[in-house]
């Protein structure tokens, strides 16, 4: 049975509230990052633990709620972000992916299972036992229905 709350902002905010303290202190596992944006209205720093997959000098994330998510709208307002991957925090510029070739490259980076956290994320989002095949289908669904973003990482740490 699919999680009936998974498409609500409240579900995502609650998940972030629970996950953020842990991943702010510990190294993030593969497939997870902590993205910090600047609030479009408040100007305050807003942190969000989310699926982020590194791809060379960039990282790919998807706003599962599409363009209505707060972090996506913050990026549209101010593309300067930081992203914690593992133990390192990078400065970067985030932007929605619109070019079809870039979108296909991002899909290939985003789809594969990145690590153990993907299985946990799937179970909490879908309310089902995760398998690799189910994860790949779900990652493609998130990518297709969501709003993919590329974060161009700057050299060195923030």
N, C-alpha and C positions, 0 to 999 in steps of 0.2 A: 504494500500500500504506500502510495506516495505521501510524503509529509504535506498535509494540507496547509501548513503555515509557511512553507519554504519560499513562497513568492511574495511574502509580506515584508515590508521594511522592518517591522517590529521583530520578526524572527532573526533577520540579519543583524540588527542592532544588539539583540540579546546575545547572539553567538559571538559578536565582537566583544561585548562586555565581559564575557566569560573567558575568551581566548587571549585577548590583548595583554592582560597582566603577565600571563605565562610566557608569551613569545616576546614580550618587551625585555625580559630578563634572560631567558634561555636562548640559545641559537635556534633559529627557525629551521625546521626540517626541510628537505628538498620538496619543492612544490608549494611552499608557503612563504609569504613575505609579510612584512609590516610596512604598509604604505602610509606616508604622512603627506597630507594635502593642506592647503590653506582654505579655511571656510570662506565661501563666496560672499556671505553676508557678514559674518562675525569677524573675519580676518584672523581667527584663532587657528592654531595647528590642530588638525584632526587626524587621528591615527586609526588605521583599519588593518586587521589581520585578514588576509585573503589569499586565494590561490594565485601565486605569481611564479612563472616559469622563466628561468634565465635562458637566453638565447644569444650567446656571444656577448657583444657589447650592449645588449638591450635585454629587456624583460617583457613578458607578455602577461597581461591580466585581462579578465573579462568582468564587466559589470553584469552579473547574472540578472539583475532587475532592469537591465537596459539603461536607457538615457535618463531614467527617473531616479536613479540612485544618487544619494548625496555625494559620495566620493567622486562619481563620474561628473556630476555638475560642478563640483569644486575644481576638478582638473580642467574642465572647459573654461572656467573663469580664470584660473591661474595654473598653468602647466608645470610650474616648478614643484617637484616632489622630492622626498627622500624615500628610499626603499631599503629595508633591512632584509638581507638574504644571508642566512647562516649567522655568522658572527659579525659580518661587515655591513655597514650602512653606506649607501651610495646616494649622491645627488643625481637627479635626472630630470628630464623633461618628458612629460606624458602627453599623449595625444591619441585621439580616436583614430582607428585604422580605416581608411577609406579606399586606398588603392587596391584593386583586386589581387595583384601579384603579392603585395605585402600582406594582405589578408590571408592568402593561401600559405605563405611562409609562416605566419603567426599561428595559423591553425595547426600546422605540423609540429610546431614547438609546444603548443598548448595541450594537444590531445594526449600524448603518452602519459602513462603513470610515472610520476616524478619520484614518488617515495611512499612510505607507509602512511603519511598523513592523508594522502588521497583516499585511502580506504576508510579512514575515520570520517573524513569530510563527506564521502558518499553516504555512509550509513546514517549520519545525522541529517543529511539533506533529503535523502530519498526514503529512509526508513526501510531498508532492505539489506540483505547480506551482500556485501560487495564481492564482485569477481572482476578480473581484469577486463573481460568483454563488456560488462555493465559499466565499468568506469570509462572506457573508451567511448561508448555510446553517449554517456552522460556528459563527458567533456565536450563532445561534438555538439550536443544539444545546447549546452550552456553557451558555447561559442556562437552557434547559429542564431539563437534567440536573444542573446545578450548583446552588449556593446564592447567589442574587443578594443583594447588599449595597448599601445606599445610605450614602454618607458625607455628612452635612450639614456643609458647610464653614462655618467661622466667618469673619467679616469680618477682613480684614488677614492679614498673614503671621505664621507661627509664629516 
